[in-house]
Amino acid sequence: MDIQRLMQQRKSVRNYLDKPVLRADIEQVIQSAGLAPSAINLQPWEYVVTYGEEKDRLIRSLKKLHSIKNVSCGPGTTEPLPDKYSKRSKDALKVMGPQIEKLNLPFNRFIEEGSCSFYGAPVVIIVVIDKIFPELRYLDVGLSVSYLLLAAEEKGISTCPIGLVTDYGDEIGDALNISQDKKVLLAIALGYENEVAPENQIRTDRAPLNEILTWYE
Ligand SMILES: Cc1cc2nc3c(=O)[nH]c(=O)nc-3n(C[C@H](O)[C@H](O)[C@H](O)COP(=O)(O)O)c2cc1C
């Protein structure tokens, strides 16, 4: 499928079929993620994949931790967001709200508990970077993650990036035996979409071009 269609088609999926993903497909998706460009070809991204019993064990420990720490979903800023940005997140909530209401769950509970259980995805990918790198290199990892999401989409495999759990990065590291030299940047739920689930009928909007593009000529 052409890249433009893939980019338009990809969305975050928050309900998955109980259908395994082939290991070969996961490897190909990660291999595509590794094709991303990076500063002086450092390729600072690393991916840890878990599924089955180990993934379930991770979810149990995240849920336990979450019941104590109660991290909520937010922009991660210390200052209040300027209107332009808060409007975008409010608009997203407007699109998501009515679908989540159908599940008879409070919105925050759906997002927080759903994120901690990776929305029932059969596969979870943890994205890590060596702590030796400065934050600027997170950009390189972000590029690689974009490749990963699109490569999965191309195979008909859905994803949801999950940042909420990175507050529990140390515990994820412990559970998956990730070296303390690595920082957990993101989790990605991966699997086949349950196409009839209300929470998968969400299509978030994007800002118009004039909000993200400035010409200087
Ligand atoms: C870095 C990052 C972190 C995210 N964290 C979460 C999360 O913790 N929980 C969740 O449900 N969705 C999470 N998302 C998904 C966003 O909510 C989603 O990408 C956004 O609303 C746009 O919708 P779309 O992906 O369907 O286009 C995250 C996305 C990104 C890129």
The ligand as an ORCA input file, in Angstrom:
! r2SCAN-3c Opt
* xyz 0 1
  C       4.205      9.312     22.580
  C       2.765      8.864     22.625
  C       2.231      8.450     23.825
  C       0.906      7.990     23.873
  N       0.422      7.503     25.051
  C      -0.814      6.962     25.086
  C      -1.278      6.317     26.277
  O      -0.594      6.237     27.298
  N      -2.512      5.770     26.258
  C      -3.307      5.798     25.141
  O      -4.427      5.272     25.172
  N      -2.893      6.395     23.986
  C      -1.663      6.961     23.948
  N      -1.192      7.525     22.778
  C      -2.051      7.555     21.580
  C      -2.561      8.965     21.321
  O      -3.623      9.242     22.188
  C      -2.991      9.047     19.848
  O      -1.883      8.832     19.029
  C      -3.605     10.408     19.491
  O      -4.803     10.632     20.195
  C      -3.888     10.503     17.988
  O      -4.767      9.463     17.603
  P      -4.375      8.382     16.536
  O      -3.111      7.683     16.984
  O      -5.551      7.430     16.509
  O      -4.160      9.073     15.233
  C       0.107      8.003     22.703
  C       0.674      8.438     21.499
  C       1.979      8.846     21.459
  C       2.572      9.272     20.128
*
